[in-house]
Amino acid sequence: MQAATTATTAQRKATRPRADALRNRERIVTAAREMLVEHGPEVPLDEVARRAGVGNATLYRNFPDRAALVREVLCAVMDRTTLAAEQALAETGDAFEALSSFVHTAADERVGALCPMVASAFDRNHPDLEAARERCERLVQEVMDRAVAAGQLRPDVGVGDLLVAAAQLSRPPAGTGCPSHDRYVHRHLQLFLDGLRAPARTALPGTATTMEDLRRDCSTQPATPKP
């Protein structure tokens, strides 16, 4: 699984053979992720370039518009969270530990701020974004199935339940400051993870949330962001 994630990430970067160009692109993506979390999707691109330490021409040479930059940030975040779970599974063989690693890494990546951009805007049907999302969902489903089979995970939760809770608990949303966020987010996530362990103490209302449920509920497409 790890090889597949690495290969797909490299595929998106195959047009950047020079090491300095690769470093510049990665600095832009890192700066963009930080500023999207801090200010939301309408952050000025020249401010992203300034934080990355590159010129505007370098930014636009790599990312011709805002949608391309945001899409690469989202793909990179999903790749890193997927890789965290893959590595934990390879190192420990413990499916619940891999699930925990995924959830805590997702919080560190601030998916609560970034997920709305995946769900509703920036060409969410772009092949790169769909591929990254499918890899992430497939891995989480595999890890959850293994955890259920091992008697570690309660069987009445779905991938959608996990992803929604991880996103909600890793808020605040983009552009809203909350200085105490980092102090309590992992504590609350661990409480949530402990509640996922089998055997379950209580029955959950309703049915397990699937990714199809989430896609249906988030099907409304807002206005296209400004370039």
C-alpha positions in Angstrom: 0.0 0.0 0.0 2.8 2.4 0.9 4.4 1.9 -2.5 1.2 2.7 -4.3 0.8 6.0 -2.3 4.4 7.0 -3.0 4.1 6.1 -6.7 0.9 8.2 -7.1 2.4 11.2 -5.4 5.5 10.9 -7.6 3.2 10.7 -10.7 1.8 14.2 -9.9 5.3 15.5 -9.6 6.8 13.7 -12.7 7.0 17.0 -14.6 9.4 18.5 -12.0 12.8 16.7 -12.5 15.1 19.4 -11.1 15.7 19.2 -7.4 15.5 23.0 -6.9 12.2 23.1 -8.7 10.9 20.2 -6.5 11.9 22.1 -3.4 10.2 25.3 -4.5 7.0 23.4 -5.3 7.0 21.7 -1.9 7.6 25.0 -0.1 4.7 26.5 -2.0 2.4 23.6 -1.0 3.5 23.8 2.6 3.0 27.5 2.8 -0.4 27.2 1.1 -1.6 24.6 3.5 -0.7 26.8 6.5 -2.4 29.8 5.0 -5.5 28.0 3.9 -5.9 26.8 7.5 -5.2 30.3 8.9 -7.3 32.4 6.4 -9.5 30.1 4.3 -9.6 29.4 0.6 -9.5 33.1 -0.5 -6.0 33.7 0.9 -4.0 36.0 -1.5 -1.7 33.9 -3.7 1.1 36.6 -3.5 1.0 36.1 0.3 1.5 32.4 -0.2 4.4 33.0 -2.5 5.9 35.4 0.1 5.7 32.9 2.9 7.1 30.2 0.7 10.1 32.4 -0.1 9.5 32.3 -3.9 8.4 34.8 -6.5 4.9 35.1 -7.9 6.2 33.8 -11.3 7.5 30.6 -9.6 4.1 30.0 -7.9 2.2 30.5 -11.1 4.6 28.4 -13.1 3.8 25.5 -10.8 0.1 26.3 -10.2 -1.6 28.3 -12.9 -4.6 29.2 -10.7 -6.0 29.0 -7.2 -7.9 25.7 -7.8 -4.7 23.9 -8.9 -2.9 25.0 -5.8 -5.7 24.1 -3.4 -6.1 20.7 -5.1 -2.4 19.9 -4.7 -2.6 20.9 -1.0 -5.6 18.6 -0.5 -4.0 15.7 -2.3 -0.8 16.1 -0.3 -2.7 16.1 3.0 -4.7 13.0 2.1 -1.5 11.2 0.9 0.3 12.0 4.2 -2.6 10.8 6.4 -2.9 7.6 4.3 0.9 7.1 4.6 0.8 7.5 8.4 -1.8 4.6 8.6 0.2 2.5 6.2 3.4 2.9 8.2 1.7 2.2 11.5 0.2 -1.0 10.1 3.5 -2.1 8.7 5.4 -1.4 11.9 3.0 -2.8 14.4 0.6 -5.1 12.5 -2.1 -3.6 14.8 -5.1 -2.4 12.8 -6.5 -0.2 15.7 -3.1 1.4 16.1 -3.1 2.2 12.4 -6.5 3.7 12.7 -5.4 5.8 15.6 -2.4 7.0 13.7 -4.6 8.0 10.8 -7.0 10.0 13.0 -4.2 11.9 14.9 -2.3 12.7 11.7 -5.5 14.0 10.2 -5.9 16.3 13.1 -2.3 17.5 12.8 -3.0 18.2 9.1 -6.1 20.2 10.2 -8.6 18.3 8.0 -11.4 20.0 9.9 -10.4 23.2 8.1 -9.5 21.6 4.8 -12.3 19.0 4.3 -14.9 21.5 3.3 -12.8 22.4 0.3 -12.7 18.7 -0.7 -16.4 18.3 -0.2 -17.7 21.4 -2.0 -15.4 23.3 -4.2 -12.2 23.5 -6.3 -13.2 21.0 -9.0 -13.8 18.1 -6.6 -14.2 15.7 -9.5 -10.7 16.3 -10.8 -8.9 13.0 -11.4 -6.0 13.7 -9.0 -8.3 14.7 -6.2 -10.6 11.7 -6.8 -7.6 9.3 -6.8 -6.2 10.6 -3.6 -9.6 10.5 -1.9 -10.2 6.9 -3.1 -6.9 5.7 -1.8 -7.6 7.3 1.5 -11.1 5.8 1.8 -9.9 2.4 0.6 -7.2 2.2 3.2 -9.4 3.4 6.0 -12.0 0.8 5.0 -9.3 -2.0 4.9 -7.9 -1.0 8.3 -11.4 -0.8 9.9 -12.3 -4.2 8.5 -9.1 -5.7 9.9 -9.8 -4.1 13.3 -13.3 -5.5 13.4 -12.1 -8.9 12.4 -9.5 -8.7 15.3 -12.2 -7.8 17.8 -10.7 -4.4 18.3 -13.3 -2.2 16.7 -17.0 -2.1 17.2 -18.8 -3.3 14.1 -21.5 -0.7 13.9 -19.4 2.2 12.6 -18.6 3.1 9.0 -15.8 4.9 7.2 -18.0 8.0 7.0 -18.5 8.0 10.8 -14.8 8.0 11.3 -14.0 10.7 8.8 -16.8 13.0 9.9 -15.8 12.7 13.6 -12.1 13.3 12.8 -13.0 16.4 10.8 -15.4 17.7 13.4 -13.0 17.1 16.3 -10.0 18.7 14.5 -11.7 22.0 14.0 -11.8 25.1 14.2 -12.6 25.7 10.5 -10.2 27.6 8.3 -9.8 31.3 9.0 -11.1 31.1 12.6 -8.6 31.4 15.3 -8.6 29.2 18.4 -5.4 29.4 20.4 -6.3 26.5 22.7 -7.1 24.1 19.8 -3.8 22.3 19.9 -4.1 21.7 23.6 -7.2 19.7 23.5 -7.7 18.3 20.1 -5.7 15.1 20.6 -7.2 14.5 24.0 -10.7 14.7 22.5 -9.7 12.5 19.6 -8.4 9.8 22.0 -11.7 9.9 23.8 -13.4 9.3 20.5 -11.1 6.5 19.6 -11.6 4.8 22.9 -15.4 4.9 22.2 -14.7 3.0 19.0 -13.2 0.0 20.8 -15.0 -3.3 21.0 -17.0 -4.4 22.9 -19.4 -1.5 22.5 -21.0 -0.3 25.8 -24.2 1.0 24.0 -25.9 0.7 20.7 -25.5 3.6 18.3 -28.7 5.2 16.9 -29.3 4.9 13.2 -26.9 3.0 10.8 -23.3 3.2 10.0 -22.4 6.2 7.8 -20.9 5.3 4.4 -18.9 7.4 2.0 -21.9 7.3 -0.3 -23.9 8.9 2.4 -21.4 11.7 2.8 -21.1 12.3 -1.0 -24.9 12.5 -1.3 -25.2 14.9 1.7 -22.4 17.1 0.3 -23.6 17.1 -3.3 -24.4 20.8 -3.5 -21.7 22.6 -5.5 -21.1 26.2 -4.4 -19.9 29.0 -6.6 -16.5 28.6 -8.3 -13.8 30.3 -6.2 -12.2 33.4 -7.7 -8.9 32.7 -9.6 
